[in-house]
Amino acid sequence: MSHVDSLVEQLRDLAGMLEDERPDWQQRQLMRRALDLVASALSLLDRELEELRATGGGADAQA
């Protein structure tokens, strides 16, 4: 499983937790964690995109 797949799985788990009835402070904690995971996923994807560009890979190289 890739790092991105792992982050997506964690986000799905958090989404399920957010659907449960929880006190407001727990909801805020879960939302903060979800946003941290989204930021991590975007950062990871950005690095992978930069690596592809640096090596000439991806759709740009095929065009």
C-alpha positions in Angstrom: 0.0 0.0 0.0 1.4 3.4 -1.0 1.6 6.3 1.4 -1.2 8.0 -0.4 -3.4 4.9 -0.1 -2.7 4.8 3.6 -3.6 8.4 4.0 -6.9 7.9 2.1 -7.7 5.0 4.3 -7.1 7.0 7.4 -9.3 9.8 6.1 -12.1 7.4 5.4 -11.8 6.0 8.9 -12.0 9.5 10.3 -15.0 10.3 8.2 -16.7 7.3 9.8 -15.8 8.6 13.2 -17.2 12.1 12.4 -20.6 10.6 11.6 -20.8 9.3 15.2 -22.3 11.4 17.9 -19.4 13.0 19.7 -18.9 16.0 21.9 -17.8 19.2 20.1 -14.3 19.1 21.3 -13.8 15.6 19.9 -15.3 16.6 16.6 -12.8 19.5 16.4 -9.9 17.1 17.2 -11.1 14.7 14.5 -11.5 17.5 12.0 -8.0 18.9 12.8 -6.6 15.4 12.3 -8.4 15.0 9.0 -7.1 18.3 7.7 -3.6 17.3 8.8 -3.9 14.1 6.8 -5.2 16.0 3.7 -2.2 18.4 4.0 0.2 15.4 4.2 -1.4 13.7 1.2 -1.2 16.9 -0.9 2.4 17.4 0.1 3.3 13.8 -0.8 1.5 14.1 -4.1 3.3 17.4 -4.8 6.7 15.8 -4.2 5.8 12.8 -6.4 4.7 15.2 -9.2 8.0 17.2 -8.9 9.9 13.9 -9.1 8.0 12.9 -12.2 8.7 16.3 -13.8 12.4 16.1 -12.9 12.7 12.7 -14.5 10.7 13.5 -17.5 7.9 11.1 -16.6 4.2 11.5 -16.7 1.8 12.8 -19.3 4.0 15.7 -20.3 6.7 13.4 -21.5 4.2 11.4 -23.7 2.8 14.5 -25.4 
